[in-house]
Amino acid sequence: MFPAQLAVQATPGAMAAALADLAPPAADAPQPWAAWTRAARAAQTEFMQPVDVTGAVNLSLVFRELRAALPAAALITNGAGNYAAWLHRFYSHDAYPSQLAPGSGAMGYAVPAAIAAKLVHPGCEVVCVAGDGCFSMSCQELATAAALDLRILFLVVNNGAYGTIRMHQEMRFPGRPLGTALGNPDFVALARAYGLAGWRVTRTGDFAGALQQARAHAGPSLIELVTSIEDISPGRRLGALAAG
Ligand SMILES: Cc1ncc(C[n+]2csc(CCOP(=O)(O)OP(=O)(O)O)c2C)c(N)n1
C-alpha cells in the first residue's frame, strides 16, 4: 500500500481530460516538486551503483558493461527470475522502446520475444537475457534464430538453480531446498549444436571480450554467464537467508 498525498477517485480518461485543462507552470517559475525530483534522481543513481558479490561473475558490472557497449536503442528481452532484478537495476534504459518483458512474470518469454523483436525491428540490436531455468523453457527456439539467421545475442545467466524459488524456500524453510537444483546441459555446446556461436564467461573481466566477439559475429550467438547461487539478488546472500 502506498499512502497517497492527494487521493483522487476517477477513471484514467476523465482524469486525463481534466488535467489537460491545467496550464503548465511557466518555464522560469520555481517548480514545487524540483527538490523531490532531484532527491529521487540521486536515489536512483545511488541504487544503480555496482554491488559486491561472492562469486567470480558480478552481474551488476556485467549489465553496466552491456549498457556501455550497446546503443541506447538496443532491444533487451527478459523472462522471469531473480536474474532479471540484476538486469533491471544495473542496465539503464535510455530510449523507448528498448525493453520487452512479461508483465505477468512468465518464464520462457525472453527467447521467443527476442526472435519476434528481431523480425519486427531487423535494424535493431537485440539481446535476450534469460536465467538457466527460464532459458530452458524455450531454448529449442534457437533453431528458429539459426534457421532465419537472426543476429540475436542470447545471454544465459547460469546459477544452476531455479534461484527465485530457492530463495523463497530458504526464507520459509531454511536449509531445506527441494527440486530447485537444475541439471543443466552445457549451454555453449547446446548453442553450437544449433549452429550458433558460443562463449562461456566464468570471470567478470572476461565478459567485455566475449561481448565484443559475439557482437562482431555475423549470426546468432550465445554467452553463458556462470554465476554463484550465493549471490541470490543484489546485495543479498543465500546463506544469510538460510541462517534466518
Ligand atoms: C512459466 C513459469 N513457470 C514458473 C514460474 C515461477 N517461477 C518464477 S521465477 C522461477 C525460477 C527462475 O529460474 P531461473 O530462470 O534460473 O532464474 P533465477 O531465479 O535463478 O535467476 C520460477 C520457477 C514462472 N514465473 N513462470
The ligand as an SDF file (V2000), in Angstrom:
LIG
                    3D

 26 27  0  0  0  0  0  0  0  0999 V2000
    6.1030  -20.3360  -16.7870 C   0  0  0  0  0  0  0  0  0  0  0  0
    6.5100  -20.1120  -15.3660 C   0  0  0  0  0  0  0  0  0  0  0  0
    6.6670  -21.1550  -14.5250 N   0  0  0  0  0  0  0  0  0  0  0  0
    7.0300  -20.9520  -13.2410 C   0  0  0  0  0  0  0  0  0  0  0  0
    7.2280  -19.6800  -12.7670 C   0  0  0  0  0  0  0  0  0  0  0  0
    7.6230  -19.4720  -11.3090 C   0  0  0  0  0  0  0  0  0  0  0  0
    8.9860  -19.0070  -11.2350 N   0  0  0  0  0  0  0  0  0  0  0  0
    9.3160  -17.6910  -11.1350 C   0  0  0  0  0  0  0  0  0  0  0  0
   10.9430  -17.4140  -11.1420 S   0  0  0  0  0  0  0  0  0  0  0  0
   11.2860  -19.0770  -11.2440 C   0  0  0  0  0  0  0  0  0  0  0  0
   12.7130  -19.5760  -11.3180 C   0  0  0  0  0  0  0  0  0  0  0  0
   13.5170  -18.8700  -12.3690 C   0  0  0  0  0  0  0  0  0  0  0  0
   14.7550  -19.5580  -12.5260 O   0  0  0  0  0  0  0  0  0  0  0  0
   15.8930  -19.0090  -13.4650 P   0  0  0  0  0  0  0  0  0  0  0  0
   15.3620  -18.6660  -14.8070 O   0  0  0  0  0  0  0  0  0  0  0  0
   17.0050  -19.9920  -13.4380 O   0  0  0  0  0  0  0  0  0  0  0  0
   16.3180  -17.6290  -12.8000 O   0  0  0  0  0  0  0  0  0  0  0  0
   16.9240  -17.3150  -11.3370 P   0  0  0  0  0  0  0  0  0  0  0  0
   15.7590  -17.0370  -10.4360 O   0  0  0  0  0  0  0  0  0  0  0  0
   17.7510  -18.5000  -10.9170 O   0  0  0  0  0  0  0  0  0  0  0  0
   17.7660  -16.0950  -11.5600 O   0  0  0  0  0  0  0  0  0  0  0  0
   10.1030  -19.8310  -11.2760 C   0  0  0  0  0  0  0  0  0  0  0  0
   10.0330  -21.3230  -11.3420 C   0  0  0  0  0  0  0  0  0  0  0  0
    7.0370  -18.6170  -13.6740 C   0  0  0  0  0  0  0  0  0  0  0  0
    7.2220  -17.3270  -13.2920 N   0  0  0  0  0  0  0  0  0  0  0  0
    6.6970  -18.8460  -14.9610 N   0  0  0  0  0  0  0  0  0  0  0  0
  1  2  1  0
  2  3  1  0
  2 26  2  0
  3  4  2  0
  4  5  1  0
  5  6  1  0
  5 24  2  0
  6  7  1  0
  7  8  2  0
  7 22  1  0
  8  9  1  0
  9 10  1  0
 10 11  1  0
 10 22  2  0
 11 12  1  0
 12 13  1  0
 13 14  1  0
 14 15  2  0
 14 16  1  0
 14 17  1  0
 17 18  1  0
 18 19  2  0
 18 20  1  0
 18 21  1  0
 22 23  1  0
 24 25  1  0
 24 26  1  0
M  CHG  1   7   1
M  END
$$$$
